[in-house]
Amino acid sequence: MAPPQGQMRPGRQLAVLGAIFVVLYLLAFFSGGASGGWKDRLEPRLGLDLVGGTRLTLEATNTLDGRAPTADNLERARQIIESRVNAYGVAEAEVVTEGDRNIVISLPGENRDLSEVGSAAELRFRKVLKIADGSGSVPSPAPTESPEPEASPTGTPSPTGTASPTPDAEATASPSPGGQGGGAPTPTPSESPSATPSPAATEDVPQSIEEQRQAVEQKVGAEAWAAASGLQAPADLSADPSLAETLKPFAELSGREVAVLPAQMQFNVPTIGCLQLDDRPPASISDPEQQAVACEGGYAKNLLDVAKVLGTDVSGATAVRDQTMQWVVSLNFTSAGQDKWTALTREAFNNDAQACDASALGDEGKCRVAVVLDNQIISSPQIQGVLTGNSQITGNFTNAEASELAGYLSYGALPVTFEAQEQQNVTATLGASHLRAGLLAAGIGMLLVIIYSFFYYRLLGSVIFLSLVLSGLLLFGALVVLGRQIGFTLTLAGIAGIIVSLGVAADSFVIYFERLKDEIRDGRSPRSAVPRAWIRARRTIISANAITILSALVLYIVSVGTVKGFAFALGLATVLDLLVVFLFRHPVMTMFARTRAFLSPRVSGLGRVLPARSEQPSPRNQRVKEA
């Protein structure tokens, strides 16, 4: 005889649920980023409001030409802001886009001022004048009788390379249709450790540049300041022991303090190294009317001329293949920008007034033009002709490298401005307090649901208890895995979403069990009532949970910040509750319906609705009487 409609084999569903648990927790233990003991492996990623730190939300307004920012603009801005944030030297910093206008920056740990990271970034095209050693080390000199005050700089790097650090990349120039010549990019400076700011760097600095310089002069001492001001070129410290000792205090300056020094002093003082120069505030060399110093590869100081071409002069840049099927970057300028670019390439190609020092020449003896973004040189091609039209930057590019450089150049033409919408600072102590409060609230909510369940449903309360425990374990494992795979961070708002989901789970219990009571009131036995109640309650449960999931999805799409965490946690918990409903709750109810305890009105919790025994006489005792 075929089983009645709704009848099922509970063992299969329970086996599927067990397999899901095994896979989920294997991923939690052994997926990417899992390390340490079992406690470390089973630790979800917590938000700043639970561990402390700083969160800043930036809203993109418009590009410089007044248009709304595109997805490409926003992504390029995110990458640049991320590089700025990484300069703080903070582990696990997170910079993500939300929606089509917002960038959210999260820095765990101590509170920091992030006001500078959202300043508008713009490219500068500057001719490379000189190159010097940027190690900043103070050598142990061997005394000599006649030190040379203007020795040639050492440590000059090869001026060739690609947009990404590749050791074997050789740069050549190739003409582009409509133009002449091209350039070869140099390596993007590799990520180097950030200098630890001195206490003076974190204090309030004077308002004027002159006051800041006076503060630095007082810190290094009058003798060191006078010696540095008198340098006309990088000195050979190994040949002058006394000068090395005199300039030693400059090695102790922070990046913020170095930023207020004149460009010539930054370049000529050998004890000022790339570690300090890379640690300067992002906008410290943004003035196009002033010479600047920027590092290349983390080891070579470049003295750069005034910026004669700006990022706004670029109309576009794309990664394309040339006739030899090599990846190149095609660079286009606006009409006014093309005139500036032509003048700059003419000056660099002809090396007017020999402004380009021998140390700054490329491997083909040509002057180079550095493309500078913030404090970083992202490319420094050597100019191989007077470029009157579209130009190409060539080198041993891969597709990804050419696309990356083209993206930087394109972004320079359309910088995005940002407005700070919200900055949240949470101490570690307050974060721990938030975490305890959130867990306590979740525990109290679950406890109240369980107490009510056992009081009202008796044996059925054990089904509710086990369902909530399994849902909690599934949710915990999912949070651990999602934190590693997609970077999902559990915040206090997310805990609130999980607490709200307890009410959604309780609703599905009530719908199922009350439908079961209705079936028993209609005279059916508990064994036959369970599958029939499931069939009728299933659609209502799915509809109720679908509405909650849809609400969470809409809220996630239209919201920003911590509200997204609430919506994501609510939707995730609801989906997992549905999974438990189908793979555990109904199968267990089917198994319970076959037990003696479930058939007992007092134990099952269905005692008030079980039909009473019939008071009518048995058919055996009935008699037919004469009317």
Sequence and secondary structure as in RCSB ss.txt:
>XXXX:A:sequence
MAPPQGQMRPGRQLAVLGAIFVVLYLLAFFSGGASGGWKDRLEPRLGLDLVGGTRLTLEATNTLDGRAPTADNLE
RARQIIESRVNAYGVAEAEVVTEGDRNIVISLPGENRDLSEVGSAAELRFRKVLKIADGSGSVPSPAPTESPEPE
ASPTGTPSPTGTASPTPDAEATASPSPGGQGGGAPTPTPSESPSATPSPAATEDVPQSIEEQRQAVEQKVGAEAW
AAASGLQAPADLSADPSLAETLKPFAELSGREVAVLPAQMQFNVPTIGCLQLDDRPPASISDPEQQAVACEGGYA
KNLLDVAKVLGTDVSGATAVRDQTMQWVVSLNFTSAGQDKWTALTREAFNNDAQACDASALGDEGKCRVAVVLDN
QIISSPQIQGVLTGNSQITGNFTNAEASELAGYLSYGALPVTFEAQEQQNVTATLGASHLRAGLLAAGIGMLLVI
IYSFFYYRLLGSVIFLSLVLSGLLLFGALVVLGRQIGFTLTLAGIAGIIVSLGVAADSFVIYFERLKDEIRDGRS
PRSAVPRAWIRARRTIISANAITILSALVLYIVSVGTVKGFAFALGLATVLDLLVVFLFRHPVMTMFARTRAFLS
PRVSGLGRVLPARSEQPSPRNQRVKEA
>XXXX:A:secstr
    TT   HHHHHHHHHHHHHHHHHHHHHSTT  SSHHHHT   B HHHH EEEEEEEEEEETTS    HHHHH
HHHHHHHHHHHTTT TT EEEEETTTEEEEEEESS    TTTTS   EEEEEEEEEEE           SS  TT
   S    S   SS  TT        TTS  EE               HHHHS   SSHHHHHHHHHHHH HHHH
HHHHT SS   GGG HHHHHHTGGGGG  HHHHTTS HHHHHH TTS HHHHTTS TTTT  TTS EEEEETTTE
EEEEEEEEEEGGGEEEEEEEE TTS EEEEEEE HHHHHHHHHHHHHHHHTGGG S GGG  TTS  BEEEEETT
EEEE  B  S   S EEEEEEE HHHHHHHHHHHHHHHS EEEEEEEEEEE HHHHHHHHHHHHHHHHHHHHHHH
HHHHHHHTHHHHHHHHHHHHHHHHHHHHHHHHHHHT   B HHHHHHHHHHHHHHHHHHHHHHHHHHHHHHTT  
HHHHHHHHHHHHHHHHHHHHHHHHHHHHHHHHH  THHHHHHHHHHHHHHHHHHHIIIIIHHHHHHHTTSHHHH 
HHHHS TTTS     S  GGG      
